Amino acid sequence: MAIEQQNGPEEAEEVQPSLNVLAQYIKDLSFENPNAPRSLANMQNSPQIQLTVNVNGKPLGGADYEVELAIEGGAGEGANTLFKFELLYGAVIRLAGIPEENVHAMVMIEGPRLLFPFARQIIADCTRNGGFPPLMIDPIDFVALYRNRLSQAQPTVGQA
């Protein structure tokens, strides 16, 4: 049995900042093609696509957080609806070595940034499997989305 002898004070090991994805999952997925097969007829014009993106995060305990990326959208309206979809894609992430004042931004910006390519592929597969060309969503600026959400949460001067 070997015993290590320490000379001098113990030095605290510095934890390198990291974000690890522990699990990824679809929490909710819906695709509707309400007017099929009529909606699958050759279209002369590209349909107008509506898209809504939302991000939520919550602590799970310790250094673990759940991140939810919600993407909802569709093409057409009313009787002319081509398709609609809703995806709630989640992940459990673990943060290490992140200063407390930066944790919220890491969860709400870097978490969805890591999830987005997977969510994008799920939506592309759904639209293709629904009989349409795959919908390839443009990259999302999660920093701008985060800043916009913060500005909406803070009351402006003069508001009670």
Buried (B, 14 or more C-beta within 10 A) or exposed (E): EEEEEEEEEEEEEEEEEEBEBEEBEEEEBEBBBEBEEEBBEEEEEEBEBEBEBEBBBEEEEEBBBBBBBBBBBBBBEEEEBBBBBBBBBBBBBBBEEBEEEEBBBBBBBBBBBBBBEBBBEBBBEBBEEBEBEBBEBEEBEBEEBBEEEEEEEEEEEEEE
